[in-house]
Amino acid sequence: MPTRLPQGGKPRKYIDSNHVFILIANAKDPDAEAKKILNTAKIANQRGNTDYAKMLRHGVNLYRAKKLVEANA
């Protein structure tokens, strides 16, 4: 699932941070997917859509926290 910006310049709309987390967790390369989503958050922030950018970052942070917990278990 690509998270890059389409030609129209609008980022793909995610429902909420849990949706972002599930997309990352189910990706073939989760770390690359997380990086792409963070890039989307950066672009959204530049365009003034700060709430959307916060939600995206929160979803990525959920994934990273889960990864840390699994590593320490």
N, C-alpha and C positions, 0 to 999 in steps of 0.2 A: 504494500500500500504506500504509494508515494505521498510524502508530506511537503514536497516542494511547491512553490507557487505556480499555478497555471498561468497561461498567457495573459489572462484578464487581470492578473495582479492581485487576486483575492486569495487569501490563504484558505485551506480546507477548514471547514467549521467542525470543531469537536463539540460533543455534547457537554461533557464535564470532565473533571480531572480523573475520575474513575475510568471513563472511556479512554482517555489518553493512556492511563496505566495499563489497561487491558491490551490496547493496540501495541504498546511497547513490549509487553510480556509475551505476546503471541507472534512477534516478528521473528524472521529468520535470524537477523543480526540485531538483537535488542539495543546494543550500545550505539550502533550507527543510527537506528531509528530514533533513539533518545536525542542524539545530536541534531538530527534533522528537525525534530519538534522544537528543540531549543532555538534553532535558527528561525523557525516560524514565529516563535515567541518574540525574538529580537525584532523581527520585521513588524510584527503587530504593535510592539511597544513604540517603534519609530513612527508608526502611523497614528499613534494616539489611542490605540485600543488597549489600554493598560489592564483592564479587568480580564480580558481574554488572555493577555500575555501572562498574567499572574496565575490564571487557571492552568495554562499549559505547563508553566514551571512547576506548579504544585503536582501535576500528574507525573512529571519526570522525577520529582523528589520522592514521590511515593514508590516509584520503581527502584530508585537508588537505595531507599531505606530497606525495602524488601531484600534487595541483593546483599546489603550489609548484614541483615539479620541471618540470612541463609549462610553467609560466609562465617559468621561467629557461632553458628549452632554446632 
